[in-house]
Amino acid sequence: MSNCQGIETGFDFIVGAEGAWSKTRKLVSDQTPNYSRIFSISFEIPNAKETAPECYKLTNCRSLFSYTASRAIMPQYLGDGSIEVGVYITQPHDWAENLSLNTQNIEAIKKVILDEFEGWAPELLQFIRHSQNAEFRPLYMLPVGWTWENRPGVTLIGDAAHVMTPFAGQGVNLGMQDAMMLSRAIIKGANSPAPKDALSNEIKSFEKDLFIRAKETATLTNDLRTMFFFSGLLRSVIEQVVLRK
């Protein structure tokens, strides 16, 4: 229920599942995400088989990863026949704002990105040239291994609990697992003879498990993130990166 001021009341348990800048997180900690020093530009190639056959062939209905220090192009074939083209560069968090680009001018945006990737193989640059739409996003992350003290009646899941960079490819899976594990904890607590106490204990156990799972994935994605800041030859570390994934 809510009053005329829009303040919600009449519940016993709050789940913070509202993303990286969760307001619910403030109930358990003053921790906020830190900038990862990597900027993401997400493009799309609709109906890739017809509109960009060479790109379609190169991805081979899968994902493709191409790196140098400070730069990456990562196309991914999606089930609807499109290719999502993830472009990553090391830039300040306000880089896009300082470009003063018209976000509706896709050709101007592509020119800026192509200039950033000057000298890259033409086959890789074709992913950008054939793209439509563009979404700019600075990547933020919570500290690896961050936890919070349990507070009765409140918990966090998904990016609210463990926002991280996307390089492990497990963020969505981790959030879905959070939701599944939390639902089981709530059901188990609610069906016990003393629901209030049981729910509190189940949430504590859920959070301990979440902390372990989140740290494992955050460690992996952070290790892969360091590829962008590696000063030597990437071929000297690429094998261990592939084996980590």
Secondary structure, DSSP 8 states (H G I E B T S, - for coil): -B-TT--B-S-S-EEE-S-TT-SGGGGT-----EEEEEEEEEEEETTHHHH-HHHHHHHTTSB--EEETTEEEEEEE-TTS-EEEEEEE---TTHHHHHT--TT-HHHHHHHHHHHTTTS-HHHHHHHHT-EEEEEEEEEE--TT-----BTTEEE-THHHH---GGGS-HHHHHHHHHHHHHHHHHHHHTSSSHHHHHHHHHHHHHHHHHHHHHHHHHHHHHHHGGGG--S-GGGTHHHHHHH-
